[in-house]
Amino acid sequence: MTEGLRGFYGLYVMHGLLMPDTPAQAALRQRIDEWGMFPFLDHLIAFSPSPGQFAESLVVCLAPPFDNLYEALMEQLAVAPYVFRIPGDDTGVAGFGETWIRTLREQTAAGRESGGGVHQDAHRERARHCFSDHVRSHMMSAARVTVPR
């Protein structure tokens, strides 16, 4: 189950890194947000978990809400399976990747030309939306976690 949720977590987080958005991705993020599960996914799918995080994650993995979330996301994926297809672009996954790389290059160039400016502020706000709440939640929960020895 954790491996399956890892992919959904990655799609959610990559949206904050300027990956092109698609209706299918937006629907998956909406489903995660409706369940209020992003902070839990973020804690569960840590890139380098400490022993305490691993123990807590193991306990959390056994909880039914994660099974239910995984089922709901798989149902959503069945309804809108083209996670990497931009509407109106017939090139599919290749076009998606090209759009993402082009967006990153354009934003880099715009940031260099303007010294930051409005574009950078908008993208900072988008990234802040994706990361600030769950990081704060993660830090708060990590401070309360005690692992039996």
C-alpha positions in Angstrom: 0.0 0.0 0.0 2.7 2.5 0.9 4.4 2.0 -2.5 1.1 2.8 -4.2 0.5 5.9 -2.2 4.1 7.1 -2.9 3.2 7.8 -6.6 0.2 9.9 -5.6 2.3 11.8 -3.1 4.9 12.5 -5.8 2.3 13.8 -8.2 0.9 16.1 -5.5 4.4 17.5 -4.5 5.6 17.9 -8.1 2.7 20.3 -8.8 4.5 22.7 -6.5 7.6 22.2 -8.6 6.0 23.7 -11.8 5.0 20.4 -13.3 2.3 21.1 -15.9 -1.2 20.6 -14.4 -3.8 18.3 -15.9 -7.4 17.7 -15.0 -6.6 14.2 -13.8 -3.8 15.5 -11.5 -6.0 18.3 -10.2 -8.7 15.7 -9.4 -6.2 13.5 -7.6 -5.0 16.4 -5.5 -8.6 17.4 -4.8 -9.4 13.9 -3.6 -6.3 14.0 -1.3 -7.3 17.4 0.0 -11.0 16.3 0.5 -9.7 13.5 2.8 -7.3 15.9 4.5 -4.6 13.4 4.0 -1.7 15.3 2.6 0.0 15.9 5.9 -0.2 12.2 6.7 1.1 11.2 3.2 3.9 13.6 3.7 4.8 12.1 7.0 4.3 8.5 5.7 6.4 9.0 2.6 9.4 10.7 4.1 12.5 10.7 1.8 14.8 9.6 4.6 12.8 8.6 7.6 14.4 8.4 11.1 13.9 5.3 13.1 11.1 7.1 15.0 9.4 8.2 11.8 9.7 4.6 10.4 8.1 3.1 13.5 5.3 5.7 13.5 4.8 5.2 9.7 4.6 1.5 10.2 1.8 1.9 12.7 0.0 4.5 10.5 0.2 2.1 7.5 -2.0 -0.3 9.3 -4.8 2.2 9.8 -7.9 1.8 7.6 -8.0 5.4 6.5 -4.9 4.9 4.4 -6.5 1.8 2.7 -9.6 3.9 2.1 -7.6 6.8 0.7 -5.7 4.4 -1.6 -8.9 2.9 -2.9 -10.4 6.4 -3.5 -7.4 7.5 -5.4 -7.4 4.4 -7.5 -11.1 5.0 -8.3 -10.3 8.6 -9.3 -7.4 7.4 -11.5 -9.8 4.9 -13.2 -12.1 7.9 -14.0 -9.4 10.2 -15.2 -6.3 8.0 -16.1 -4.4 10.5 -18.3 -2.4 12.0 -15.5 0.4 13.1 -17.9 -1.7 14.3 -20.8 -2.4 18.0 -21.3 -5.9 18.6 -22.8 -5.6 19.5 -26.5 -2.0 18.2 -26.8 -1.8 15.0 -28.9 1.8 14.3 -28.0 0.9 12.6 -24.7 3.6 12.0 -22.1 6.3 13.4 -24.3 4.4 16.7 -24.8 3.8 16.8 -21.0 7.5 16.5 -20.3 8.4 19.1 -22.9 5.9 21.5 -21.5 7.3 21.1 -18.0 10.9 21.6 -19.1 9.9 24.6 -21.2 8.0 26.1 -18.2 11.0 25.6 -16.0 13.3 27.3 -18.6 10.9 30.2 -19.1 10.6 30.8 -15.4 14.3 30.6 -14.9 14.9 33.1 -17.7 12.1 35.4 -16.4 13.6 35.3 -12.9 17.0 36.3 -14.3 15.6 39.1 -16.4 13.5 40.6 -13.6 15.7 39.8 -10.7 12.8 37.8 -9.2 9.7 40.0 -9.7 6.1 39.0 -10.0 6.6 35.6 -11.6 8.9 34.5 -8.9 6.5 35.8 -6.2 3.6 33.9 -7.7 5.6 30.6 -7.9 6.9 31.1 -4.4 3.3 31.4 -3.2 2.3 28.3 -5.1 5.2 26.4 -3.5 4.4 27.8 -0.1 0.8 26.5 -0.5 2.0 23.0 -1.2 4.7 22.8 1.4 4.2 25.2 4.4 1.2 23.6 6.0 2.4 20.0 5.8 5.9 20.9 6.9 4.6 22.7 9.9 2.3 19.7 10.7 5.2 17.3 10.2 7.4 19.3 12.6 4.6 19.5 15.2 3.9 15.8 15.0 7.6 14.9 15.1 7.9 16.9 18.3 5.1 14.9 19.9 6.3 11.4 18.8 7.7 9.1 21.3 8.9 5.7 20.2 9.1 2.8 22.7 12.5 1.3 23.1 
